[in-house]
Amino acid sequence: MNRENKRILVVGAGFSGAVLARELAEYGFSVKVIDKRGHVGGNAFDYVNEIGLRVHQYGPHLFHTSNMKVVDWLSRFTEWTPYQHKVKAQLRDGRLVTLPVNRETRDIVGEAHVLDIFFRPYSKKMWGIDLEELDPEILQRVPIRDDLNELYFPNDQFQALPSAGYTKTFEKILDHPNIDLQLLTTFDRRSEPDFLHVFNSMPIDEYFDYALGRLPYRSVKFHHFNLPIPRIYPVASVNFTHDEPFTRVTEWKNLPGHGSNNAFTTLTIEEPCDYADNQFERFYPVKDISGKNIELYKAYKSLTRDNMTFIGRCGMYAYLDMHQAISSALAISRAFLAQRP
Ligand SMILES: Cc1cc2nc3c(=O)[nH]c(=O)nc-3n(C[C@H](O)[C@H](O)[C@H](O)COP(=O)(O)OP(=O)(O)OC[C@H]3O[C@@H](n4cnc5c(N)ncnc54)[C@H](O)[C@@H]3O)c2cc1C
């Protein structure tokens, strides 16, 4: 194999692309990573704002998993700050109750009202559809508990935040002599012949010019702002139960290692919408009971040539948490390397 045909293109510097790039670079491939955005990290990108608080540009990213292989891999590039996420819901009268619904919350609102208070308005806002139209799996993501546990992820063995932030972690992952990173670079199909293989985290339907139709996504508009108040909420994330279009607010200083400011606080309010109403920023693949979106995804996948692998949330049209994106990228790189002579 000469040097030229050892070149790999990775489209997207989010978790899926960055992990693959690092694995292949360590194996000896020369890896070009491009991202159309001006930063690494994909949707996990964070930054320290003008008042010294760390903000996750695309909404709060909490790392939680029981997959210790993923933790070991990522721990090569970051120290960890332990953090167990707690979420409150604000009722219409302003009271805060624990989410997911535990015994205390259920006793406060009454069991008969749980669905109408916490699930019905949320699904309308988040997914733009009525509760009954949702994929049952999405409902299962928010269980009701019969205990007083306040943890949002009660079962995950490892819960922590990268001590210096996600962006710094990505910079370390991508810092390898065999990796050439180019930001503000959109994938151009004409470059394909220059590479032995392309690992592509762009939306699969976009790659095929929507020839079979569009895969639907929900998006979120993030409204970041500072207020001249030391602190507003007792926890990092508060979900709204009202009928206004906003689903939740994050108060960044309530996450450990996210900075301090005695006079000001930074909040991010989330407003879900269709991705077409947010500059085609695709955040959540939309599942449906009929399964037609997954069928459309599979039809696109069957068109994919051997020298291309679609990866990540938009390439695989799957709701992947960070640990799942990492685990999937590690498995894909292992399979790819196993085929090498
Ligand atoms: C609001 C929100 C909150 C979340 N919270 C959590 C959480 O708390 N915990 C958790 O584990 N996970 C969370 N996630 C999921 C997490 O963001 C994903 O697991 C992770 O971002 C997946 O990485 P990825 O590389 O697959 O995709 P992405 O992070 O989306 O990266 C894909 C990259 O590809 C680039 N790209 C796309 N098309 C092109 C193109 N044509 N040319 C060049 N570049 C292109 C994009 O710019 C992007 O940077 C959350 C996601 C969202 C949207």
Ligand as a Chemical Component Dictionary entry (heavy atoms), coordinates in Angstrom:
data_LIG
# 
_chem_comp.id                   LIG 
_chem_comp.type                 NON-POLYMER 
_chem_comp.pdbx_formal_charge   0 
_chem_comp.three_letter_code    LIG 
# 
loop_
_chem_comp_atom.comp_id 
_chem_comp_atom.atom_id 
_chem_comp_atom.alt_atom_id 
_chem_comp_atom.type_symbol 
_chem_comp_atom.charge 
_chem_comp_atom.model_Cartn_x 
_chem_comp_atom.model_Cartn_y 
_chem_comp_atom.model_Cartn_z 
_chem_comp_atom.pdbx_ordinal 
LIG C1  C1  C 0 -29.686 19.108 22.528 1  
LIG C2  C2  C 0 -28.869 17.861 22.673 2  
LIG C3  C3  C 0 -28.512 17.428 23.938 3  
LIG C4  C4  C 0 -27.754 16.261 24.086 4  
LIG N1  N1  N 0 -27.426 15.849 25.331 5  
LIG C5  C5  C 0 -26.697 14.738 25.492 6  
LIG C6  C6  C 0 -26.337 14.292 26.801 7  
LIG O1  O1  O 0 -26.645 14.921 27.808 8  
LIG N2  N2  N 0 -25.601 13.149 26.908 9  
LIG C7  C7  C 0 -25.211 12.424 25.809 10 
LIG O2  O2  O 0 -24.530 11.401 25.969 11 
LIG N3  N3  N 0 -25.532 12.819 24.550 12 
LIG C8  C8  C 0 -26.268 13.961 24.379 13 
LIG N4  N4  N 0 -26.594 14.378 23.107 14 
LIG C9  C9  C 0 -26.140 13.564 21.968 15 
LIG C10 C10 C 0 -24.757 13.975 21.455 16 
LIG O3  O3  O 0 -24.814 15.291 20.963 17 
LIG C11 C11 C 0 -24.363 12.988 20.370 18 
LIG O4  O4  O 0 -24.203 11.714 20.918 19 
LIG C12 C12 C 0 -23.079 13.331 19.664 20 
LIG O5  O5  O 0 -23.050 14.684 19.301 21 
LIG C13 C13 C 0 -22.955 12.462 18.446 22 
LIG O6  O6  O 0 -21.806 12.790 17.731 23 
LIG P1  P1  P 0 -21.777 12.640 16.152 24 
LIG O7  O7  O 0 -20.369 12.767 15.788 25 
LIG O8  O8  O 0 -22.502 11.406 15.758 26 
LIG O9  O9  O 0 -22.645 13.853 15.596 27 
LIG P2  P2  P 0 -22.437 15.408 15.708 28 
LIG O10 O10 O 0 -21.986 15.820 17.056 29 
LIG O11 O11 O 0 -23.709 15.999 15.176 30 
LIG O12 O12 O 0 -21.245 15.729 14.685 31 
LIG C14 C14 C 0 -21.408 15.679 13.293 32 
LIG C15 C15 C 0 -20.525 16.738 12.670 33 
LIG O13 O13 O 0 -20.545 16.575 11.237 34 
LIG C16 C16 C 0 -20.506 17.841 10.653 35 
LIG N5  N5  N 0 -21.066 17.766 9.304  36 
LIG C17 C17 C 0 -22.315 17.414 8.945  37 
LIG N6  N6  N 0 -22.466 17.474 7.614  38 
LIG C18 C18 C 0 -21.274 17.859 7.106  39 
LIG C19 C19 C 0 -20.801 18.105 5.793  40 
LIG N7  N7  N 0 -21.608 17.955 4.723  41 
LIG N8  N8  N 0 -19.513 18.488 5.630  42 
LIG C20 C20 C 0 -18.697 18.656 6.707  43 
LIG N9  N9  N 0 -19.105 18.443 7.986  44 
LIG C21 C21 C 0 -20.375 18.050 8.180  45 
LIG C22 C22 C 0 -21.350 18.699 11.576 46 
LIG O14 O14 O 0 -21.021 20.079 11.425 47 
LIG C23 C23 C 0 -20.994 18.150 12.947 48 
LIG O15 O15 O 0 -19.975 18.903 13.568 49 
LIG C24 C24 C 0 -27.364 15.519 22.939 50 
LIG C25 C25 C 0 -27.720 15.975 21.663 51 
LIG C26 C26 C 0 -28.471 17.124 21.526 52 
LIG C27 C27 C 0 -28.853 17.588 20.147 53 
# 
loop_
_chem_comp_bond.comp_id 
_chem_comp_bond.atom_id_1 
_chem_comp_bond.atom_id_2 
_chem_comp_bond.value_order 
_chem_comp_bond.pdbx_ordinal 
LIG C1  C2  SING 1  
LIG C2  C3  SING 2  
LIG C2  C26 DOUB 3  
LIG C3  C4  DOUB 4  
LIG C4  N1  SING 5  
LIG C4  C24 SING 6  
LIG N1  C5  DOUB 7  
LIG C5  C6  SING 8  
LIG C5  C8  SING 9  
LIG C6  O1  DOUB 10 
LIG C6  N2  SING 11 
LIG N2  C7  SING 12 
LIG C7  O2  DOUB 13 
LIG C7  N3  SING 14 
LIG N3  C8  DOUB 15 
LIG C8  N4  SING 16 
LIG N4  C9  SING 17 
LIG N4  C24 SING 18 
LIG C9  C10 SING 19 
LIG C10 O3  SING 20 
LIG C10 C11 SING 21 
LIG C11 O4  SING 22 
LIG C11 C12 SING 23 
LIG C12 O5  SING 24 
LIG C12 C13 SING 25 
LIG C13 O6  SING 26 
LIG O6  P1  SING 27 
LIG P1  O7  DOUB 28 
LIG P1  O8  SING 29 
LIG P1  O9  SING 30 
LIG O9  P2  SING 31 
LIG P2  O10 DOUB 32 
LIG P2  O11 SING 33 
LIG P2  O12 SING 34 
LIG O12 C14 SING 35 
LIG C14 C15 SING 36 
LIG C15 O13 SING 37 
LIG C15 C23 SING 38 
LIG O13 C16 SING 39 
LIG C16 N5  SING 40 
LIG C16 C22 SING 41 
LIG N5  C17 SING 42 
LIG N5  C21 SING 43 
LIG C17 N6  DOUB 44 
LIG N6  C18 SING 45 
LIG C18 C19 SING 46 
LIG C18 C21 DOUB 47 
LIG C19 N7  SING 48 
LIG C19 N8  DOUB 49 
LIG N8  C20 SING 50 
LIG C20 N9  DOUB 51 
LIG N9  C21 SING 52 
LIG C22 O14 SING 53 
LIG C22 C23 SING 54 
LIG C23 O15 SING 55 
LIG C24 C25 DOUB 56 
LIG C25 C26 SING 57 
LIG C26 C27 SING 58 
# 
